[in-house]
């Protein structure tokens, strides 16, 4: 008998974590979840629900929508291998084809929506970015220094010029009374500037 397949969400967590280059230990450190829990989630020994998966991948800078696209790809792969090509069970073969086509349509819909949204002009983009920087700093400041640096190095979510600016402002505010903290914050802002996407001249302008 073939082995029992892992739950879809467990497979999605493993795929997304590995795809981002994170180890289970990295994810455990930044999320606060014990390493054993991460391992148990991925092996199906501990029930993983959608809310927890969204919580975990957020630390890697991934939006909830990546779960849907990952599950769609998984469903297509499983549907493709569910029935033999020469199966005499026409209903089974037809159902397999329906699932494959449905998964492809889902992926096309996601791509179409992404293309349309990318063409929209977002008013107040700078303000939105600064608000996002404030939110990201709110998440980072609850972490110890080593945890902050790991999040910036590992998570695309924290490679934002607006966060760099926010951390720099925080460093300046602490310079008078807390010089050591100010220096740590300045070094963190420098790290964010170094890994932020974009051309070097553009990044350093911010």
LUMGUFI-817776 format. One record per residue (C-alpha): residue in one letter; residue number from 0; x, y, z. Coordinates in nm, 4 decimals. Layout:
N
+------+-----+----------+----------+----------+
! code ! pos !        x !        y !        z !
+------+-----+----------+----------+----------+
!    A ! NUM !        X !        Y !        Z !
...
+------+-----+----------+----------+----------+
This chain:
206
+------+-----+----------+----------+----------+
! code ! pos !        x !        y !        z !
+------+-----+----------+----------+----------+
!    X !   0 !   0.0000 !   0.0000 !   0.0000 !
!    X !   1 !   0.1212 !   0.3508 !  -0.0751 !
!    X !   2 !   0.1968 !   0.5640 !   0.2295 !
!    X !   3 !  -0.0737 !   0.7918 !   0.3624 !
!    X !   4 !  -0.0241 !   1.1367 !   0.2041 !
!    X !   5 !   0.0672 !   1.4263 !   0.4292 !
!    X !   6 !  -0.1975 !   1.6934 !   0.4908 !
!    X !   7 !  -0.1935 !   1.9610 !   0.2202 !
!    X !   8 !  -0.1122 !   2.2410 !   0.4656 !
!    X !   9 !   0.1844 !   2.0448 !   0.6004 !
!    X !  10 !   0.3211 !   2.0022 !   0.2491 !
!    X !  11 !   0.2615 !   2.3724 !   0.1795 !
!    X !  12 !   0.4573 !   2.4760 !   0.4909 !
!    X !  13 !   0.7544 !   2.2582 !   0.3946 !
!    X !  14 !   0.7489 !   2.3831 !   0.0351 !
!    X !  15 !   0.7238 !   2.7517 !   0.1266 !
!    X !  16 !   0.9832 !   2.7331 !   0.4032 !
!    X !  17 !   1.2343 !   2.5472 !   0.1878 !
!    X !  18 !   1.1671 !   2.7756 !  -0.1069 !
!    X !  19 !   1.2607 !   3.0786 !   0.1023 !
!    X !  20 !   1.5815 !   2.9137 !   0.2198 !
!    X !  21 !   1.4712 !   2.8941 !   0.5816 !
!    X !  22 !   1.5493 !   2.6045 !   0.8126 !
!    X !  23 !   1.3003 !   2.4780 !   1.0679 !
!    X !  24 !   1.5259 !   2.6260 !   1.3369 !
!    X !  25 !   1.5194 !   2.9692 !   1.1687 !
!    X !  26 !   1.1415 !   2.9695 !   1.1529 !
!    X !  27 !   1.1117 !   2.8510 !   1.5114 !
!    X !  28 !   1.3421 !   3.1274 !   1.6344 !
!    X !  29 !   1.1602 !   3.4160 !   1.4695 !
!    X !  30 !   0.8072 !   3.2838 !   1.5257 !
!    X !  31 !   0.8489 !   3.1774 !   1.8861 !
!    X !  32 !   0.7174 !   2.8292 !   1.8057 !
!    X !  33 !   0.9264 !   2.5380 !   1.9380 !
!    X !  34 !   1.1322 !   2.3646 !   1.6694 !
!    X !  35 !   0.9546 !   2.0398 !   1.7511 !
!    X !  36 !   0.6201 !   2.2002 !   1.6672 !
!    X !  37 !   0.7484 !   2.3140 !   1.3263 !
!    X !  38 !   0.8754 !   1.9637 !   1.2561 !
!    X !  39 !   0.5491 !   1.8068 !   1.3750 !
!    X !  40 !   0.3438 !   2.0453 !   1.1590 !
!    X !  41 !   0.5412 !   1.9460 !   0.8501 !
!    X !  42 !   0.5255 !   1.5718 !   0.9216 !
!    X !  43 !   0.1540 !   1.5797 !   0.9950 !
!    X !  44 !   0.1994 !   1.4737 !   1.3567 !
!    X !  45 !   0.0529 !   1.8023 !   1.4805 !
!    X !  46 !  -0.2601 !   1.9534 !   1.3234 !
!    X !  47 !  -0.1810 !   2.2644 !   1.1206 !
!    X !  48 !  -0.4706 !   2.4953 !   1.0396 !
!    X !  49 !  -0.4873 !   2.7777 !   0.7884 !
!    X !  50 !  -0.4590 !   3.0516 !   1.0514 !
!    X !  51 !  -0.1393 !   2.9081 !   1.1972 !
!    X !  52 !   0.0116 !   2.8571 !   0.8516 !
!    X !  53 !  -0.0594 !   3.2195 !   0.7595 !
!    X !  54 !   0.0985 !   3.3242 !   1.0899 !
!    X !  55 !   0.4153 !   3.1238 !   1.0221 !
!    X !  56 !   0.4716 !   3.2270 !   0.6605 !
!    X !  57 !   0.4213 !   3.5933 !   0.7516 !
!    X !  58 !   0.7564 !   3.5784 !   0.9328 !
!    X !  59 !   0.9142 !   3.4844 !   0.6007 !
!    X !  60 !   0.7534 !   3.7808 !   0.4268 !
!    X !  61 !   0.4967 !   3.5716 !   0.2403 !
!    X !  62 !   0.1338 !   3.6841 !   0.2014 !
!    X !  63 !  -0.1590 !   3.4449 !   0.2603 !
!    X !  64 !  -0.2208 !   3.4219 !  -0.1153 !
!    X !  65 !   0.0932 !   3.2109 !  -0.1583 !
!    X !  66 !  -0.0828 !   2.9340 !   0.0315 !
!    X !  67 !  -0.3608 !   2.9227 !  -0.2277 !
!    X !  68 !  -0.1250 !   2.9064 !  -0.5249 !
!    X !  69 !   0.0815 !   2.6361 !  -0.3524 !
!    X !  70 !  -0.2280 !   2.4291 !  -0.2750 !
!    X !  71 !  -0.3494 !   2.4696 !  -0.6338 !
!    X !  72 !  -0.0206 !   2.3341 !  -0.7661 !
!    X !  73 !  -0.0322 !   2.0467 !  -0.5186 !
!    X !  74 !  -0.3887 !   1.9614 !  -0.6188 !
!    X !  75 !  -0.2928 !   1.9585 !  -0.9867 !
!    X !  76 !   0.0008 !   1.7264 !  -0.9203 !
!    X !  77 !  -0.2102 !   1.4872 !  -0.7165 !
!    X !  78 !  -0.4888 !   1.4902 !  -0.9724 !
!    X !  79 !  -0.2430 !   1.4121 !  -1.2506 !
!    X !  80 !  -0.1230 !   1.1018 !  -1.0711 !
!    X !  81 !  -0.4542 !   0.9874 !  -0.9288 !
!    X !  82 !  -0.5626 !   0.7678 !  -1.2217 !
!    X !  83 !  -0.3601 !   0.5833 !  -1.4862 !
!    X !  84 !  -0.3641 !   0.7313 !  -1.8331 !
!    X !  85 !  -0.5080 !   0.4111 !  -1.9765 !
!    X !  86 !  -0.7666 !   0.3682 !  -1.7023 !
!    X !  87 !  -1.0909 !   0.2019 !  -1.8127 !
!    X !  88 !  -1.2811 !   0.3963 !  -1.5472 !
!    X !  89 !  -1.4025 !   0.6848 !  -1.7646 !
!    X !  90 !  -1.5613 !   0.8683 !  -1.4730 !
!    X !  91 !  -1.2382 !   0.8564 !  -1.2706 !
!    X !  92 !  -1.0346 !   0.9785 !  -1.5665 !
!    X !  93 !  -1.2844 !   1.2565 !  -1.6383 !
!    X !  94 !  -1.2735 !   1.3706 !  -1.2763 !
!    X !  95 !  -0.8951 !   1.3731 !  -1.2861 !
!    X !  96 !  -0.8996 !   1.5943 !  -1.5926 !
!    X !  97 !  -1.1543 !   1.8277 !  -1.4327 !
!    X !  98 !  -0.9285 !   1.8737 !  -1.1292 !
!    X !  99 !  -0.6215 !   1.9384 !  -1.3439 !
!    X ! 100 !  -0.8042 !   2.1977 !  -1.5554 !
!    X ! 101 !  -0.9565 !   2.3603 !  -1.2467 !
!    X ! 102 !  -0.6130 !   2.4009 !  -1.0909 !
!    X ! 103 !  -0.4761 !   2.5539 !  -1.4113 !
!    X ! 104 !  -0.7681 !   2.7948 !  -1.4332 !
!    X ! 105 !  -0.7057 !   2.8957 !  -1.0738 !
!    X ! 106 !  -0.3419 !   2.9719 !  -1.1500 !
!    X ! 107 !  -0.4399 !   3.1727 !  -1.4577 !
!    X ! 108 !  -0.6885 !   3.3729 !  -1.2528 !
!    X ! 109 !  -0.4218 !   3.4559 !  -0.9955 !
!    X ! 110 !  -0.1811 !   3.5639 !  -1.2688 !
!    X ! 111 !  -0.4448 !   3.7762 !  -1.4388 !
!    X ! 112 !  -0.5410 !   3.9482 !  -1.1137 !
!    X ! 113 !  -0.1759 !   4.0185 !  -1.0369 !
!    X ! 114 !  -0.1211 !   4.1691 !  -1.3816 !
!    X ! 115 !  -0.4264 !   4.3945 !  -1.3530 !
!    X ! 116 !  -0.3392 !   4.5141 !  -1.0041 !
!    X ! 117 !   0.0180 !   4.5898 !  -1.1078 !
!    X ! 118 !  -0.1185 !   4.8385 !  -1.3622 !
!    X ! 119 !  -0.3152 !   5.0352 !  -1.1048 !
!    X ! 120 !  -0.1738 !   5.3611 !  -0.9767 !
!    X ! 121 !  -0.1810 !   5.3667 !  -0.5990 !
!    X ! 122 !  -0.2342 !   5.7141 !  -0.4546 !
!    X ! 123 !  -0.0466 !   5.7947 !  -0.1409 !
!    X ! 124 !   0.2195 !   5.5332 !  -0.2086 !
!    X ! 125 !   0.4829 !   5.7053 !   0.0040 !
!    X ! 126 !   0.2403 !   5.7420 !   0.2955 !
!    X ! 127 !   0.1433 !   5.3761 !   0.2696 !
!    X ! 128 !   0.5077 !   5.2741 !   0.2698 !
!    X ! 129 !   0.5777 !   5.4757 !   0.5839 !
!    X ! 130 !   0.2747 !   5.3289 !   0.7564 !
!    X ! 131 !   0.4021 !   4.9852 !   0.6603 !
!    X ! 132 !   0.7415 !   5.0778 !   0.8013 !
!    X ! 133 !   0.5758 !   5.1720 !   1.1295 !
!    X ! 134 !   0.3980 !   4.8363 !   1.1442 !
!    X ! 135 !   0.7148 !   4.6436 !   1.0628 !
!    X ! 136 !   0.9093 !   4.8330 !   1.3286 !
!    X ! 137 !   0.6345 !   4.7487 !   1.5775 !
!    X ! 138 !   0.7008 !   4.3806 !   1.5012 !
!    X ! 139 !   1.0792 !   4.4096 !   1.5089 !
!    X ! 140 !   1.1112 !   4.6053 !   1.8315 !
!    X ! 141 !   0.9479 !   4.3233 !   2.0273 !
!    X ! 142 !   1.2372 !   4.0969 !   1.9274 !
!    X ! 143 !   1.5869 !   4.0814 !   2.0795 !
!    X ! 144 !   1.8672 !   4.2277 !   1.8708 !
!    X ! 145 !   1.9776 !   3.8924 !   1.7257 !
!    X ! 146 !   1.6198 !   3.8117 !   1.6303 !
!    X ! 147 !   1.5799 !   4.1453 !   1.4553 !
!    X ! 148 !   1.8892 !   4.0900 !   1.2436 !
!    X ! 149 !   1.7829 !   3.7370 !   1.1528 !
!    X ! 150 !   1.4407 !   3.8580 !   1.0398 !
!    X ! 151 !   1.5983 !   4.1235 !   0.8190 !
!    X ! 152 !   1.8486 !   3.8779 !   0.6701 !
!    X ! 153 !   1.5995 !   3.5986 !   0.6099 !
!    X ! 154 !   1.2663 !   3.7711 !   0.5465 !
!    X ! 155 !   1.1944 !   3.9778 !   0.2365 !
!    X ! 156 !   0.9106 !   4.1374 !   0.4322 !
!    X ! 157 !   1.1587 !   4.3432 !   0.6342 !
!    X ! 158 !   1.3715 !   4.4629 !   0.3414 !
!    X ! 159 !   1.1833 !   4.7908 !   0.3116 !
!    X ! 160 !   1.3352 !   5.1330 !   0.2724 !
!    X ! 161 !   1.0507 !   5.2732 !   0.4846 !
!    X ! 162 !   1.1524 !   5.0411 !   0.7685 !
!    X ! 163 !   1.5121 !   5.1548 !   0.7263 !
!    X ! 164 !   1.4007 !   5.5159 !   0.7658 !
!    X ! 165 !   1.1868 !   5.4311 !   1.0698 !
!    X ! 166 !   1.4728 !   5.2490 !   1.2426 !
!    X ! 167 !   1.7109 !   5.5357 !   1.1656 !
!    X ! 168 !   1.4659 !   5.7831 !   1.3206 !
!    X ! 169 !   1.4436 !   5.5630 !   1.6298 !
!    X ! 170 !   1.8235 !   5.5597 !   1.6505 !
!    X ! 171 !   1.8395 !   5.9385 !   1.6358 !
!    X ! 172 !   1.5778 !   5.9723 !   1.9086 !
!    X ! 173 !   1.7753 !   5.7466 !   2.1428 !
!    X ! 174 !   2.1156 !   5.8974 !   2.0674 !
!    X ! 175 !   2.1079 !   6.1529 !   2.3516 !
!    X ! 176 !   2.0136 !   5.9239 !   2.6413 !
!    X ! 177 !   2.0725 !   5.5675 !   2.5192 !
!    X ! 178 !   2.3867 !   5.5733 !   2.3005 !
!    X ! 179 !   2.4340 !   5.1948 !   2.2986 !
!    X ! 180 !   2.0776 !   5.1311 !   2.1848 !
!    X ! 181 !   2.1141 !   5.4091 !   1.9293 !
!    X ! 182 !   2.4257 !   5.2438 !   1.7848 !
!    X ! 183 !   2.2520 !   4.9041 !   1.7619 !
!    X ! 184 !   1.9586 !   5.0642 !   1.5824 !
!    X ! 185 !   2.1887 !   5.2494 !   1.3443 !
!    X ! 186 !   2.3622 !   4.9221 !   1.2566 !
!    X ! 187 !   2.0231 !   4.7586 !   1.2020 !
!    X ! 188 !   1.9173 !   5.0428 !   0.9698 !
!    X ! 189 !   2.2425 !   4.9984 !   0.7788 !
!    X ! 190 !   2.1752 !   4.6251 !   0.7417 !
!    X ! 191 !   1.8255 !   4.6939 !   0.6061 !
!    X ! 192 !   1.9695 !   4.9455 !   0.3585 !
!    X ! 193 !   2.2240 !   4.6894 !   0.2411 !
!    X ! 194 !   1.9657 !   4.4180 !   0.1682 !
!    X ! 195 !   1.6791 !   4.6386 !   0.0462 !
!    X ! 196 !   1.5869 !   4.5706 !  -0.3188 !
!    X ! 197 !   1.6588 !   4.8264 !  -0.5877 !
!    X ! 198 !   1.9639 !   4.9851 !  -0.7433 !
!    X ! 199 !   2.2350 !   5.0865 !  -0.4996 !
!    X ! 200 !   2.2101 !   5.4604 !  -0.5731 !
!    X ! 201 !   1.8326 !   5.4551 !  -0.5205 !
!    X ! 202 !   1.8599 !   5.2592 !  -0.1941 !
!    X ! 203 !   2.1194 !   5.4870 !  -0.0394 !
!    X ! 204 !   1.9183 !   5.7959 !  -0.1392 !
!    X ! 205 !   1.6562 !   5.6873 !   0.1148 !
+------+-----+----------+----------+----------+
